[in-house]
Amino acid sequence: MTTPLQTRFRVDGMDCASCASKIDTAVRRMPGVADVSVSVTSGTMTVSHDAASDLEAIGKKVSGLGYDVARLTPREAAQAQEHVHGPRCSHDHGAHAHDHEHGETHGHDHAPSAKKTAAEIEGLHGHDHGPSEGPWWKSRKGRLTIMAGAAVAVAYGIGHLFPAIGPYAFAAAMLVGLLPIARRAIMAAMAGTPFSIEMLMTIAAVGALVINATEEAAMVVFLFLVGELLEGVAAGKARESIKALTKLVPKTALVEKGGKVREVAAEKLAVGAVILVRPGDRISADGVIVSGDSAINEAPVTGESVPVRKEVGDTVFAGTVNGDAALRIRVTAAAEDNTIARVVRLVEEAQESKAPTERFIDRFSKYYTPGVVAVAALVAILPPLVASASWSEWVYKGLAILLIGCPCALVISTPAAIAAALSAGARRGLLVKGGAVLEGLGKLTAIALDKTGTLTEGQPKVTDIIAFGKDAASTLRLAAALEVGSSHPLAVAILTEAKNRGIDIPSSADAKALGGKGVMATVEGEAVFLGSPKAAAKRVPVSTEQAEMIAALNDEGKTVSLLVAGGVLAGAIAMRDEPRADAVSGLKALTDAGIRTVMLTGDNKRTATAIGKTLGIEVRAELMPEDKQRIVGELQKQGLVVGKVGDGINDAPALAAADIGIAMGGGTDVALETADAAVLHGRVGDVALMVDLSKRAMRNIVQNIAMSLGLKAVFLVTTIIGITGLWPAILADTGATVLVTMNALRLLRPIR
């Protein structure tokens, strides 16, 4: 079976889920299309298709529905610089697609937003609801709304001066706004969405014209356009929230080469380049400090208001602000793969995936809208036929019900809240891969946390080196040779100690990581193993005296690694890793939320218990990767909804097994890929914030659904008993839609 190709389109003019639904339905019916994914918030569409698909026809189909559409090609994407956009690189027709499933950790497939190109297919542009760029009155929808409003005002003037031709003036005013709406309704019906909001609007306006309610018909069309415009403005705010992140990275950087400094474009910075960052400047790339120390203001990226003191060897993020001293930084990630680019990419991917509630509402609205049309028809026809009531009165009521029934507010209730919550989380360094994960976070009843790098600083220091078969310097030298290139905290501690002692580290060959046991390699022709005492004891005998020394170190809360070289126990290296400053308060926040917390670690029982006691957390120690996975399974069998927080290779199986896997910041790519969510800045308290964000988003969704259905129910009753007419009916829909969107935008407030 051939892998489907993937092409990505920029689609301008979408502002609500019904827009996405229309596009999805239309494109899915095109020949050769396997799957369609539309994101309203990022304004993109990803199409999976076979090699025979006509991409131009797909573009024309979307433009026919009234949207601006442009195909993004890899070359155009690479040239565009305005905004970082698009989780995956789009592929030209006929090109082979190498679509990475997890674009957030491998940025090579990242596609920034393309500028409008020759590939752009011009359409009606009538559905350009929101100001993608520039003020609302310059958008096509803004201009159409102003024209329709002016036409209604003129019609009112004519009606007062020449009452006889007033109805014709209002009919003409109505047509100004209705023609583009009717054209979109017909295109949507031809593309497989017969019951679109535009169709309901068109039927209601034409019906009002037939029963001679021309003044109300013109007003209803104008109010509909105003409502859509307000939706667009609100949707634009949600979109801007995530775009604002991309603007944090400066456009240029000062590169040091051969003793000279020159200014280059930030997106052209190569990995390994050394950049100079002056005090007060924004840092232009993710990197590691090679000289200087300074206070870094990370507030733009993490929301943390207190500047963090960073020195040589510390990691810095693009978009953060250098404080009081000049820094030289070695670039560790290309522009398209820096932290901010990964955040934006992940958020956009997340917004393309639907939450269970959203999928249910989508299915419900497929039956709901035809049901509304049927009810409206019955209200209009039955009373006159059965009870000889007035045709004009009941047709009028039927048309009002048609407008009340528009599903816009209901359909947008879930995606609006989820898009806002995902954006708000991303600005705080909380990444959630989609609505389903966001919903799931709030349902967690137990969270299992890794110890090293999650509950502790993850930066242990070497405290003791004990010589057994070799002297201390040789023990450290060989251990460092095994750990070169590893990012594990214990490895970094050994390498840092070797560097501090000025030890020359030899090269190693045939290096192998034995998950949960240790590492082995050949160094200077000798087989060398570094790992836990338990694993080392299986390779060489450990005397009682040696075991007692190791036990004494363990009792002090130290982690001991044994070095086996040439079949002999060469020595022991002891390290200690302190709990994170926020671990106690972070765990308390989870416990207060009614969540059971468990620490899972491969470390020895004594060390784990010592740290567990300090943190006040249940402890499971001396675990292999499969044990962590098994314990997650056991918790699930007890009826608990389990989250797993971790940052290393040995966490990957448990992260995958948990209901929700959360990777800690600075974690390995394996952990980030397996996880459903990520806490970029490694604070334990952020896990509790993520759970709280989920609960707030779900409450917001319930409020939205209640508001949209409640308003409709009230106006349905008042219309049937004759209190309200067509004007309030359109306000019941557009008013509810705007209320729902504005309520969802409350989630964009900074997370505390």
N, C-alpha and C positions, 0 to 999 in steps of 0.2 A: 504494500500500500504506500503510495507516494505521499510525502509530507506536503500539506497544503502550503502555498506561498502566502505571505502576509504583506499587505499594503496598507499604509497609514495615510489618512486624509485629514487635513485641517477643515473643520466645518464651522463657519461663523453664522451666528444668528439663532443658536439654540438657547432656550432659557428655562425649559422645564422638561420633565420626564416624558410628557406626551410628544414633544418634539423628537426626542430620542427614539420613542416607540414607533413613530411614523417612519423615521429613517430606517430603523432596524427592520420593520415589516417589509418596506419597499425593496431594500437591498437584498434581503434574504431570498426574495423571489427571483432574483437575477440568476441567469444560467451560470453554473460553475462556482457559485458562492457556497462555502461550507459553514462559515460562522461569521457573525458580525458583533462587534463590541463598540458601543457608543458611550462616550463620556461627555455629559452636558457641561460639567464644571471645567474640564480642560479644553472643551471644544474640539474633540478629536473623534475619529472613527477608525477602528482597525478591522480590516476585512481579510478573512482567510478564504483563499480561492484557489482554483486549479490554473494551470498554465494557459488554458484556452479562454479564460475570462476576459471580457472586454471592459477594461478599467475606465475607459472614456465614457462608455454607456452607463457605468455605475455612477460616475461623477455627474452625468447629465440627469440621471434619475433623481439624485439628491438635490441638484440645483432646480429641477422642475418642481420640487416641493417647496421652493422658496428660500433656499439657503445658499450662501456663498461657499463654494467648495474648492479646495486646492489639494492636489496630490503631493505628498512629501516624498522626495527622493533622497537617497543617502547623500549625494553630493550637495544638493541644496541645503539639506539639514546641517551638513558640516560647515557650510558657509554662513548660515544665519547666526546672528549674534545677539539679537535683542533679548530673547527669553529662552531659558532652558525649558524645553517641552518634550514630552513624548517618551514613554517608558521604553519603547523599542525602536530599532531602526526600521524604517519602512523599506520594502523591496520593490524594485521596478518590475513591471510585468515581464514574466519569463525568467527573472533572476531566481537563483536558489535561495530559499529562506533558511537562515540559521537562527531561528528565534530562540533566544535563551529564555527559559521559563522564569528565571529570577533575575530580571534586568537590574534590580537594585544593587546587586553586589558585583556585577560584571558590566561595567559601563561602556565597553567597546561597542555595544549594540545600541547605544543611546542616540536619539535623533533630536537635536534642537529644532525649534520652530522654523519652518521654511518661510522665506519671504514669498509674496505672491508671485507666481511664475507664469510662463506661457502655458503650463499644464493646467492652470486655473480655468475652470469652466464657469462662464458667467451664467447666472440664473435670474430668477425674478427678483431675488433679494428682498421679497416682500416680508419675509419673516425675520428680518434683522431686528429682533426685539430689543437687544441691549447694546449699550455703548461699549463694544469690545475695546475700542480705542476712542478717546475724545469724548466731548460732552454729548448728552443724550439727544439734544435737538439737532445734532449733525448726522445722527444715524438715519437710515431710511425709514425705520419704523417711527422715529421721532418726527420726521418731516411729514409722513403720512398722517400721524395723529394731529399735528398742527393744522394741516390742510382740512382734515375732516372737521375739526373744531371750528375753523374759520367758516367752512361751508354751512355748518349748523347755525352759527351766529348770523350769517347772511340770510339764511332761510327764515330765521326768526324776524329779522328786519323786514323782509319782503312780506311775510305773513301779516305783520302789523300794518304795513302800508297798503298792501293789496290782498286782503283776506281771500279773495276768490282764487288766486293762484298759489296761496300758501301751501296746500298739500303737494303741489307739483314741485315747489322749491325744496320742501323737506325730502321728497322722493329723490331729487337730484343730489341733495346733500348726503343722503344715505348711500347712494351709489358711489360717491367719492371714496368712502371707506370700505364699502362692501365688495366692490369688484375684485381687488387683490385678494380679499379673504375667500370669496367664492372660487376664484381661480385655484387657490391652494387647496380648497376643499375637494374640487374635482380631481386635481392631480393626486391627492392623498387617496381618494376613493379608487382611482385607476391603479394605484400602487398597492392596494390591499387594505386600506384603512377607511372603510365607508363611514364609520361613526366618529369622525374626528370632531374636535371642538369647532373647527371652521365650518363643518357641515351643519352642525346644530345651530350655529350662529346664522348661517345663510338661510336655512329653513325658517328660523324664527323671524328674520328681517323680511324675507319675501312674504311670509304669511301675514305679518303686520301690514305690509303694503296692500295685500289682497283685501284685508278687512278695513282698509282705509285709516289705519293708525299710523300715518306717515310720520307725524312728529315724533312719536315714541320710537318708531323704527330707526330714524336718523339718530336719535339720542342714544339708543341701545348700541348701535354700531360704534359711535364715538366713545361711549363708556368702555366698550370691549377693547378698543384700541388703547385707551388710557390704562386699563388694567394690564394688558400685555406689556405696555411700556414700563409700568412699575415693576412687573415681574422681571423684565430685562435688567432694570437698574439694580434690583436686589440680587439677581443671579450674577451680575457683573461684580458686585461687592465680594461674593464668595470666591469668584475667580481671581480677583485682585489679591485676596488674602494669601493665596499660594504663590502668585506671581511676584509678590513683594519679596519673597525669599530670594528669588533669582537676582534681584537688584542689589542684594547685599555685597555681591562679589565685585570688586573694582574691575574696570575694563583693562587696566594696564598693570604691569609689574616691573620692578627694577631687577634685572638679571646681572649677576656677577660672573664674568668669564675672563680668564687671563689677567686678573687684576683690574679689569675695567668694568664699569657699571653702565648698562644701557637699558632704555625703556622698551619693552615689547608688549604685544597684546597678551592679556592674561590667558586667553583660550589657546595660545600657542605654546604655553609653558610645557616643557618635556619633563617626564619623571626623572629625578636625579639632578635637575638644574638647581643652582643655589640662588635664592632671591634675597635682596636686601629690603627690610621693612623698617621705615623710619618711625620714630615715636608719633602717635596720633594717626598713623595710616591704617587703612583696612588691609588685612592679610589677603593676598590674591589667590592662594592655593592651599590645599591641605599639605602639611609637611611636618618635618621634625627640626627642632632648633639645633643648629650646629655651633652657633656662638652667640653669647649675650644672654641676659635674663631680664624679664620684664613682667609687669602685670598685664594680663590680657583680659579685655572686656568681652566676655562671651555672650552677653545679654542678647545681641541680635539673633543668635542661633539657638541658645539654650533657655533664654528667659531668666538666667541667673544674674541678679543685679550686682553681686560683689565680684570685682575683677579677680582672676585666678593668677597666682604667681607661677610663671613657667621658666624653666632653665634648660640648659643643654640636654638633649635627649628626649625632651617632652614633645608631645604631639600638639599641633595647633590646627585650627579649622579655617578654611576659606570664609571670608565674610566677618570674622571677628576683628576687634580693633586693638592694635598694639598700644601699650600704655606709655611707659616712661623711658624706655631705652631702645636703641637700634638693635635689630635682630637679623641674623643671617639664618635663613631657613632652607633646608633641602626639600624639594618638592617630592611628595610621595604618591600623588594621584593627579592624573590629567584633568583638565577643566571639566570634561564631560563625566568624570567619575569621582568628583570631589563630594564631600558630605552633603552639601546643599543640592547638587545635581541628583544625587541618589535619593534624597528626601523627596524632591519634586517628582522624580520618576516613580517612586514607590506610591506616592499619594495619587498620582494620575492613574496608575494601574489599579489601585484600590478602588478609585471612583468608577472604574469601568466594570467592576464586579458587583453583582447585586446582592443585597441582604435578603434573608428569608422573608422578612416582613414586606420588603419592596416587591419580591417576586409574587407574594400572595396578593398584594394590592393590584399589581399588573394583571394577574389572572382575574381578579374580582372585577376590575374596570372593563374587561373585555365583555362580560355579561351585563354589567351595570349600565353601560351607555345604551346598548340596544333596548334594555329594559326601560330606561327613562323615555326613549322615543316611543315605545309601545304604550307606556302609561300616559304620556302627553297626548298621543293619538286617541286613546280611549276617553280621556277627559274632554277632548275637543268634540268627539263624535257621539258618545253615548247619551249625555243629557238631552241634546236636541232630538235624537232619534227616539229615545225611550220616553222622555218627559215633555217633549215638544218645547224645550227651552230655547232661548235665543242663540242662534248659530254664532253671531259675531261675539257675544259675551263668552261663550265656552271655547271657541277657537282661540280667542285672546288669552284665556286662562291656560289652554293647552300649550300655546307658544311660550307663555311665561314659565311653565313647568319645564319645557325643553331647555330654556336658558338656566333655570335653577339646577337642572341635572348635569350640566357640564362637569366632567370629572377632573378638571385641571387641579383644583386644590387638593383633592383626594390623592391623585397620582403623584403630586410633587411632595406630599407630606413626609414621606420616608427619605427619598434621595436628597432633599434639601437639607434635612437635619444631619444625615450621614456625611454629606460633602462638607458641611460646616464643621462637624466634629473632627473629621479626618484632617482638615486644614489647620484647625486649632491645635490638634495634637502634634502635627508636624512642626509647627512653629515652636513647640516646646521640646522637640526632639523625641516625641512619642510617635512611632510609625506603626500604623495598623494596616494590614494587607486586605482591605475590603470591608464591606458592610456586614458580611456574615461573621467575621472575626470581631468586629466592633460590638455586634449584638452578643456574641458569646462571652466576651470579657466580663460583662455585667452579671453573667450567670455563674461565674466561678465560685466554688465553695471551698476549694483547697488549692494551695499553691506550693509546689516543691521548688526550692531554690538551691542552685549549686553554691558551694562555699567559695572556692578560689575565684577571685575576680568579680564575684557577684555580691556576696555578703561581706567580703573582705576587700581591702584596697587592691588586691591583685598584683601588688608590687612588693613581694617579700624580699627581705635582705638576708644575705648569708651571715649567720651569727657564729657558727663553729665549723672548723674543718678538722676532722680527727683522722690521723694517719694510722692505718693498719698495716697493709702489705707494702705501701709506698709512702713517701713523705707527703706532707700537706700540699706543697707547691705542685708536685706531680699529680696528686689527686685532683686538684682544682684545674690544672692544665688539661688533663684528659677529659674531665667532665665538660669543660668549656668547648672542647673540640666536638663533642657529641651534640651540643646545644646550638652551635652556630646556625643562624637562619631561623631558629624557632622563635615564635612570639609568645609562647607560654610564660606566665609570670615567673615560675620557678626557674625556667631556662634563662630569662632576662636577668634574674638575680645572680645566677652563676656567672653569666657573661660580664655583668657589671662589676662583680668582685674581681674577676680575672683582669679586667681592664684597669681597675683601681690599683691592682698590685703590679701592673706593668708586665703581665705574663704574655709571652708570645704564643698564640694559640695555633697548634698544628692543624693540618687539614685532615678530613676524615673521608672514608669511602664506604659505599654500600650502606648508607644510613637508613634505618628503618624505625618508624614509630610503632610501638606495640601498645595499642589503645588501652589505657588504664594501667599498664604494667611499667612502661618506661621506654627508653630508646637504646638502640644498639648500633654499632658501626665498627669499621676497622680503622684503627689509628696507629700509624707507624708500624704497620704489619701485624698488629696485635688486636684480637677481638675484645672490644670494650662494651660493657653494659652499664647503664645508669638507671636506677629505678627504685621502687619501694623495697623496704627490707623484706617484705613477704615474697616478692618476686625474686629478689636477689638470693634469698635463702634456698630457693629451688635450684639455683645454679652452683652455689658454693656453700660450704658449711660456715655457720656463724657461731662462734664460741659463746658460752654463757656470759663471760665477762663483756664481750662486745655487745651482746643482747641487752645487758644491764645498762651499758652506757647509752645505747639507743633509747631504751625505755626512760632513762632519766631526762634525756633531751625532749622526748615526747611529752613527759609530764609537765614540762615548761611551756607546752603549747607549740613546740617547734616541729616542723616537718623534716624528716631525715631521709635523704637519698643515699643509697649505697652504690659505690663504684666497684665493679668487677672488671679486672684487666688481666688477660692471659690466664683465666681460670683461677685467679686469686682475688680475695676481698682486699682491694687496694686502700679504701678509706671511706669515710662518711662525711657528708656535707649537711649541716643543719641550717634551716631557714625559718623565719617567722613572718607571718602575714597578719597585719592588724585589721580588725573589723573596720568597715567604712564608717565615716563620721555620722552618716544619716541612717545606718542600718537599723539601729534600735528604734528610732522614730518611724522609719519606713515600715518595719515589721508590725509595730504597734498600730499604725494606720490600717494595715491589712486585717489584723486581729479585730480592731474596732468595727471593721466593716463586716465582721462575722465570717472571715475566711480563715480556715485552718492553715498554718504554715509549717513546713517540714524542710529541714536542711539535708540534702543528699550530697555526699562527698566520697571520693575515692581515698581520702586521707584517713589516717589511723583514728581509732575510737577516742584516744586520750585527747589529741589535738582538737578533734571535732567537738568533743564534749566540753572542753575548756571554752571554746568559742561559742558553742551553743548556750552555755550557762550565762556568758556575758550578754548574749543577744536575747535570751529567753525564748528559744525556739527548739522544737522537737528535732532530734538528731538521728540520722541513719548514716553510718560510716563504713569505710573499707569496702566500697561498692565498685564493681566493674560496670562498664556502660550498659550491659544487659541487665544488671541488677537494678540500675536506676529506672530502666524501662519497665522491669517487672513490678517495682514499687508503685510506679505511676498506674499500672494496670490494676494492682491491688486496691489502691485508693478509689479507682473508678468502679471496681466491683462493690465497694462499700456504698455506692450511690452518690459519690462526690463528683462534681464537675471540676476537673483538674487542670490547672495551669502549670507549666514548667518554665522556670527561668534559668538560663545558663549561657555560657560563652565559649565552650571549647568543643573539640572533636568528640570527646566522650559524652557530651550532652546531646549530640545529634539524635541518637535513637530515642531517648526520652522526650526530646522536643517534638519529634514526629509522633510519638505515641500519645502525648497529652492532648486534651481537648483543645487547648490553646498553648502553643509554644512561643515563649518570649525570649529573644536574644538580647543579651546585655551589650551596651556600647563597647566598641573596641574588640568585640568578639571575633572569632575566626569566621572566614567566609562560609565554612560548612555550617556553623551554627546559624548565621544570618539567613542562609538559603533554606534551612529546614524550618525556621521559625515562621509563625503567623504574624508576629508583631516584633518590634524592636524598641528598646529603650536606648537611644543613641548615646546619652551622656552618663550612663551607668549608675544612676542614683536609684537606690532601693525604693525610696519614696515615690519615684516616678511610676512604679508598678501599681501602687495604690491610686495614683492620679489617673492612670490609664483605666482602671476599673471604674473610678468615679466618673470619668468622661463618658464611658459606655453607658452607665446608669442614667446620666443626665441626658444623653442622646436618646435613649429609649423613652424616658419621660417626655421629652420634647416631641417625639414621634406620636405618642399617645395623645398629647395635647393637640397636635396638628390634625390628627384624624378626627378627634372629638369636635374640634372647631369647624372643620370642613363639613362633616356630616350633620352637626348640630345646626349650623346656619341654614343648611339646605332643608332640614326637617321643619324649622320654624317658618321659612318662607314658603314651603310647600303648603303648609296648613293655611297661612294667611292669604295665599293666592287663591286656593280653592274656595275659601269663605268670602273672597272678594275684597279683602282689606288692601292688598298690594297688587301692583301690576307689573308691566314689563321693565320699567326702570329699576325698581328694587330687585327684580329677578336677576338682572345682569350683575348688580352689585353683590348679590348673594354668592355669585361665582367668583368674579374678579376680586371682590373685597376679601372673600375667604382665601383666595390664592395669595394675595398680597400679605394678609395677616399670617398665613402659614409660613411664607418665605421669611418675613421679618422675625417671626418667632424662632425659626431655625437659625437665623443669623445671630441670635443671642449666644449661640454656642461658640461663636468666633471670639468672644471676650477672652482676654488672657487667662490661662489656667493657673490657679494658685495652688 
